[in-house]
């Protein structure tokens, strides 16, 4: 990997803020907001991990 | 628009949106202010903390130089309209930009030009001359990835506030059907039932 692991820390505050705002713009109930936020965070993280695996694969193949 | 039309029901909670236009304007001006005006204080606090912390963190990561308004040749700052989604916090850049524009002739900044507030959110001087250091390149050299990440953070904060403005104006966005799972529906129904039970008066037998 051409960047250090610490660069991935930039991801943490973003995912927290984005997930919470996404959840709060879809619900009024705090419990539902938090549940939606966790779901969003999980979905985005999964999507990013898949992208990372694909990029690693191409890096390895090419 | 009647008052009744401004009351909506979401998650079994009644929400009075009050003056939607004013709420949307306040939401743009200060993230969360529109919700505070509507009495949705928890969401107001959440939006303010999430958006402003993201915006300020980005601003700091980029050495406080990532937010400026410029449309000069070689420096079309298209990011600024997106960053300006946070409202008041990004407005000094407009003041600086107008001040710089009034001191720019033929795309060249007047010699001896001094921006307001010690250059806070001021656009870089133009044009870039061969014997001078390009200010934007200097930002990149000084802050590295922090400058790019700072720009990204402030853009995302501005874009998130657009969702918040929409929420202040129209209430929560509907959850897409594709994103719903049976379990979520059951949970929401359960939450709805619990709220209804709490709202019902106790039966005589229970008393």
Interface residues (C-beta under 8 A of the other chain):
Chain A: X3 X7 X10 X13 X14 X16 X17 X18 X20 X21 X22 X24 X25 X26 X27 X28 X29 X30 X31 X32 X33 X35 X36 X39
Chain B: X10 X11 X12 X13 X15 X40 X42 X43 X46 X47 X50 X51 X53 X54 X57 X145 X149 X153 X156 X157 X160 X163 X164 X166 X167 X172 X173 X174 X175 X179 X184 X187 X188 X191
